[in-house]
Amino acid sequence: MSAVIQEAVRPRAVERVLGSEVAPVGTFTVRRALPARERHSIGPWVFLDHFGPFKVKPGHDGVGPHPHAGIETVTYLFSGRNQHRDSAGHTGIVAAGGAQWMTAGRGIIHAERPLAETDDELTMHGLQLWTSLPRLSKLGAPRYQRLEAAAIAAFERDGVQVRVVAGELAGLRGPAEVLMPLVLAHLTLQPGARFEARLPEAFEAGAYVVSGEARVGGEAVREGELAVLAQGEGAVAIANASQATLEVMLLGGTPAEGPLVFHGPFVMNSVEQVRAADVAYRTGRMGTLEE
């Protein structure tokens, strides 16, 4: 069984496979694949946390108010229901298949917590990713996009389901309004299925295996691993290498505008910008958000 989404071409090779490390976040732990010692970014994507699946405790679990600057945060859910609040007055709730897309810009404080309404929604499972904003957008105004599951561009064929959250892939355009050339897509492959699609040559790209076992560009990639693809000509080629369903998050785009200076929740282009963001947070210029 196969699904060749575009004309067959030579697949992009895998430069390296990155593992993920356990890290504490709020009241739970995550598997963190980006940034890694060997690789700080893939396109504009500079952060990838994989959380769950785990059962939440209503009124207890979540991530309390904390700042961000110079980035966008994207929370995508495989299961559960999640509430977003921020100091610019934005609020939103999304369920499985939806995403919270927040542009921090010059600085914002936000919080996220599970808000289950059914027994199924008590199981939280998803990803949080960050983009590093382009230099000219680092100090822009914050904004927020709530992307409901029904708004995500999707199709299913030959054992492959493609859901495009942002950018363009396999003839689909995602609903997120983006500030730089990028792609973010959720792929589900049944046993024996295969996915191939072109990306622009200038795009860096990576494939994170959420569950199952994949062959990406011919290389074995297991759950919790991130395959970094070579830049240039060639298609992204992903095959299900097991008898279980394969879930993959595909991410990429034009390279992040550097230099990248990481400091906790801030990703800027200079130490001076990081210091300014820290001062803005501590002096209340990012606003306030109650617990």
N, C-alpha and C positions, 0 to 999 in steps of 0.2 A: 504494500500500500504506500502511495507517495502523493505528495502535493507539491508540485513545482509551480510556484506562484508566478514567476516570470520566466523568460526563456533561460534555459540552462546555460551557465557559464562556469568558468573555473572558480571553485570556492576560495574564499579568503582563508589563508592559513592562520593558525593559532600561534601567536607570539609567546604566550605563557598562560598558565592556569594559576589563578590566585586562590588560596584558601580563605576562609573567614575565621575571625577570632571572636570569642565570647566577650561581650562588654556589658556593663550595667547601664540601664537607661530607666529613669523613673523608678517604678516599682517592679520592673522585670528585667530580664537580660535579652540580648540580641546577638545575632551573628553578624559581624561587621566585615564586609569584603572590600570596601573603599572608605578612606584612603588606605593603601597598603605601602609597606616599605619599598616594594619594587615598582609601585605605580600609584601616583597620586590622583590621576584623573583619566577618564575616558570621554573624549569630547569635553563638553562642559560639566559632565557629571563628576563630582568630587567626593561623594559620600553614598554608601549603600548599607543600610541596616535591615536585616531580615528578622522580624519578630514573630513569635508563635510557631505553630498553633499552641495556644494555652487557654485555659479557662480563666475568665476574668472574675473578679470580685466586685460587683456593682458598688459604686461609691468609694472604692479603695484604689483600684488600679488606674494608671494613667501617668502622664507627664505634666507636672505643674508649670506655672508661668516661668518662662525663660526667654532670653533675647536671641535675636539673630540679626546679622547685617551682611550685606554683600552677596547674598545667596538667594536661591529659591528653595523651599522645602516642598517635597511631594510625598504624600502618604497615600499608598494604593492598597486596597484591601482585597484579600482573597476570601476572607470570612470576617464576620463581626459587624459592628456598627460604631462609628467614631464621630465625636464632636470636636469641632475646632472653635476656639475663641482667640481674639487678639486685641492688642491695645489700640488699634485703629478702628475698632468697633465692628469688625467682621465676625460673623458667626456662621456655622454651617455644620450639617450632619450628613454623612454618607454611609452607605452600607456596602456589602460585598460587591466587587466590580466597579466601585466608584473611587474617586480620588479627591483629596484636598491639595490644592496647588497654591502656595503662598509665596509671594514675592516680597522678601524682606527689604530690599533696597537699602536706604540709609540707616534703617533700624526699626525693629518692631519687637514686641513681646507677645508670645502666644503660648497656648496650652492646648493639649489634646487629651481626651479621656474616652474610654469605651462607654457606650450608652445603649446597652442591649435592650431590646423589646421582646425578644423571643428566646427560647432555649438555645436555638441554633446560633443566635448572635452572641451568646456567651463565650463562644470560641473565637478568639481574636487571632488573626493571621494576616500578615501583610509585609510591606516594605516601606521604609522611608528613605528617600533619596534627596540629595541636594545638587543643585547646579551652582556653579560659580558664575555670577552675572558678568556681562561684558564691562570693560572699564567705564564706559560712558553711562552705564546703568547702575553702577555700584552705589551711587548716592541718590538714586531716583526714589520716587514716592512708593511706599508699600501698597500692595494690592492683594486680592484673594479671589480664587476661582473655585467654586464647588462644582465638581464634575460627577454627575450622577451616573450610575451604571448604564442606564438606558441611553445616555448621550455618547458613550464610547463607540467609536466606529468599529464594526466587527463583521466578520463572515466566517463560515465554517465549510470546509470542503475536504474530502478524502482523508478524514481522520485528523485534520488540523483546524483548530480554531485560532483566529488572529483577532486581537483586540488592540487597537491603536489609540493610545491615550493622547499622544502629542506627536507632531511631525507627520511625515508621510512614509508609508510602507505598504508594499504589495497592492498599490492602487487605492489605499485608504488614507484619509487624512483625519487625524485626531482632533478633538474639540478644544484642547488647551490652546490658549493664546500665548505664544512663546516670543521671547525677546532675542533669540539666537537660533541658528539652524541646528536642530536636534531631532531625535526620535526616541520615543518610549513606547514599547509594545509588550503585551502579555501573550505568549504563545502556549497553547495546550495541544500536545501531540499524543494520539493514541498509539498503542504498540504497533510497530512497523511503519509508522508515518514519518514523512520527511518534509521539511520546509526549506525553500530556497527563495531568496529575494535580493535584488540589488539595493545598495545604498550609494549615495554620491561618493566618488573617489576620495574627496577631501574629508569624509567622515571617519573618525575613529569609531570603533564599535566594540561592545562586549556583550556576552550572553551569560546571565546568572541563572544557575539551575536551582529552582525553588524546591522541587521534589522530583524524584526519578533519577534516571541516568541518561545522559545525552552523548551523542557524538557530534562535535562541533568542528567543522572543517576537517573531519576525520580523526580528531583527538577525543579521547574519553574525558568527560566532565561530569562529576558527580554532584549530588545534593550539597548545597552550601559552597560551591566553587564558582568562580567567575572566569570565563574564558575571554582573554583579550585578543581580539582579531587584528591581523595586520592591516595597515591602512593601504588604500589604493584600489586597483581594479579587482573585480571578483565579487561573487555573491556571498551573502551570509547563508551558510548551509548547516542545518540542524536536523538530526535524526534521533528518533527514540530508540535507545539501545537496550531497552528492557521490556518486560511484559507488563509493566505498570504504566499508568498515565504519567507523562512528562510535562512539567510546568516550567517554563523559562521566561525570564524577563530580559528583553532585548533593549539595550540602551546605547546611545551614541550621539555623534554630532561633530561639528567643527571643533578643533582643539580649544581648550579653555585659554582665555587671554591671560598670560602671566605677567610678572611672576605671581605665584600663589602663596599668600602668607596665611597659614592656618593658626587660629588662636581660639580654641574652644568653639563657641557657636558662631564665630566670625570668620569669613574667608575674604581677604582683601588683597590688594596688589602691592601694599607697602606696610612696613611696621607703623608708620605714622598714621595710616588709615585705620589700622587695628586699634591703636591707642585712642584715636578720636572716637571710634565706635564704643570702646569701653567707657570713656568719659561720658558720652551721650547716654549710655544706659544707666550709669551710676548717678547721674545728675537729673534723671527723669525726663530727658528730652525724647526718649522713645515711648513715653506714655507710661501708664500703669495698667495692671491687670490683676484683679483680685483672685485669690485661690478658689 
